[in-house]
Amino acid sequence: VSLDSVDTPALLVDDSRLDRNIRLMAQLCQQHGRKLRPHIKTHKTLEIARRQRDSGAVGLTVAKLGEAEVYAAAGFDDLLVCYPIVGPLKLARLAALARRVTVSTVVDDAGAARELSAAMTAAGVRLDVLLKLDVGMHRVGVAAGEVEPLAAAVAALPGLRLRGVCIHEGSVYGEPDPARRRAVGRDQVQQLVATAERLRDRGLPIDVVSCGSTPSLADVIDIDGLTEVRPGNYVFYDAMQVALGVVEAERCALSVLTTVVSRGGADHAIVDAGAKTLSLDRGAHGLGLLADYGRIVGRDDVKLASLSEEHGWLKLSKEASLSVGERLRVLPNHACAVVNNVDKMTVVRDSEPVGEWDIAARGQVT
Amino acid sequence: VSLDSVDTPALLVDDSRLDRNIRLMAQLCQQHGRKLRPHIKTHKTLEIARRQRDSGAVGLTVAKLGEAEVYAAAGFDDLLVCYPIVGPLKLARLAALARRVTVSTVVDDAGAARELSAAMTAAGVRLDVLLKLDVGMHRVGVAAGEVEPLAAAVAALPGLRLRGVCIHEGSVYGEPDPARRRAVGRDQVQQLVATAERLRDRGLPIDVVSCGSTPSLADVIDIDGLTEVRPGNYVFYDAMQVALGVVEAERCALSVLTTVVSRGGADHAIVDAGAKTLSLDRGAHGLGLLADYGRIVGRDDVKLASLSEEHGWLKLSKEASLSVGERLRVLPNHACAVVNNVDKMTVVRDSEPVGEWDIAARGQVT
């Protein structure tokens, strides 16, 4: 069986690269004595999560309750919903989930914490919570000046058990210079650790000190006081990570197989992977890090310069030759975004398809 | 039942606006004696396609064979796969489909046409084909100078029946000025019609003269010689169409219900709809028409300024007040892209949810 049996566009996962990425991250965490709680947002499959668990992950991180429900149903029993849970519908779902598996979540707001407390108390459960801190990204998270009163308030609320503090040091995606990125990542994690110390000094029980972001991971993992990391992207990596210098392209485990469907004169060609497969991401968090919409593997003479919904527009250099029917592989800019678009990925070993994985938690938007 | 029963983020379809959009387009086509073959890429549901059929659509347009297979299985029996079909896997699927329903496709390349011919001949079917023309968008489509030899070649191929010519006048998405957009749309459709005439003069059977693009539709529908239109977006419209001046925001039938999950000081707030729901589209075909990532309905004091995967970053004006738990509705930039991200949409009538539609053809990437 060859890849000719796989229709395009198709997501291909290189099985040995995937395994290596999972193993190296697990080893790095073990060497530094950090717990690894990978974020499943990148792959949304059960199979890859099982490999992460088998290699030593203590549990999983998810963004959406629906994702937690899918993983809980599949036997994953330690889940951090690293997203503020707001509103009666979600609070009821979270309480139901907390009765079945070990689930924890984050808070960054006193009012939301009180509602969480009331819902858990009414359901007769006690939920572990982390304070989500804003250490520079200015997305979710409590600002530095408000951490201590919020921590004290959460610690006093019934139905909740304050366990620790966490950040997403996603600002590092905006720092292509490695030295500067390292400085930003370390500064943010040092703020995290310092906050944990300050809360402990106040007598609050801060056991979990957790950060998470693939590009910063190697830069920050040695920082004393960090207990847990939550990278997601590292299972696949992607053109964004390559552009940031986090890994070489040869480490990237996800690619998109695509077919040339039209030749439009000497300067361009069209492939059957467009924005509805590849996404329009050119950087995390809306950053425009990358000029193109993916890298054509092994073809420096061809650029993926623009995407319509179902068309990829290839700009050809003068020497480039491409025919209708020819297949190319695209290293996507942002693996997490590509996985969100499709239902399946094909597992490839030595250039042969050896299986297909459902993207089981795709579409769990709530 | 109120919208409080719908968890967020959620796609809401305003039932009466949807019906009105479908009805007005059907009437416009009828008035001008044009056949309407709507593109389902925008909604990917069976329910909306049934309404389009019931209001007089002669058939459907799809981009992907997998979409055609879904619609064929649901009883839609006249389908144009308006995308070059390339490669043995797709040719076999197309032949199988052509045995069950009336299916047609497009060609823009002599080699691809020969392979299509061979596959259809081997399968014992005769397939209607349209020549796809490039009249200015430079995506797929045969260039003006090559139309006649390609048409003659296709007309002579066994297993194929040349039926007409078609374009997607998508360049109009790059023309925010209405007069200029009208000129571009009319020019492209006039090229289409002129090409049809030229081919007829050569004795070729050109019955179908088909264009398709929502923003140009009203500008071009009166052009003599046009027989069919294939708009897609008009069932919902979106912020892009509003920005182009095609419709008022009050015509838009799709919105995304979202919840404020975090307040980050006075200047921003975070909602639970990010790029994995709203997409990063700021214009069709990769154009950056819009500054923001969606419009907050009824809230001029709040801008959706940035998206992470699962976070929408709202920039608040000085007077704006927003609380955690508050719900907002987003008019998405690009309805077609949003629908591609989720599995269901909630049907709303008089602000009450009255049903839920599966996005049945979502994920049919091949």
Interface residues (C-beta under 8 A of the other chain):
Chain A: D4 S5 D7 T8 P9 A10 K41 A63 K64 Y83 P84 V86 G87 P88 L89 K90 R93 D108 D109 G111 A112 E115 D134 H138 R139 V140 G141 A143 G170 T259 V260 V261 S262 R263 G264 G265 H268 I270 D272 A275 K276 T277 S279 L280 D281 A284 H285 G286 Y293 S306 L307 S308 E309 E310 H311 W313 S323 V324 G325 C336 A337 N340 N341 V342 D343 G363 V365 T366
Chain B: D4 S5 D7 T8 P9 A10 K41 A63 K64 Y83 P84 V86 G87 P88 L89 K90 R93 D108 D109 G111 A112 E115 D134 H138 R139 V140 G141 A143 G170 T259 V260 V261 S262 R263 G264 G265 H268 I270 D272 A275 K276 T277 S279 L280 D281 A284 H285 G286 Y293 S306 L307 S308 E309 E310 H311 W313 S323 V324 G325 C336 A337 N340 N341 V342 D343 G363 V365 T366
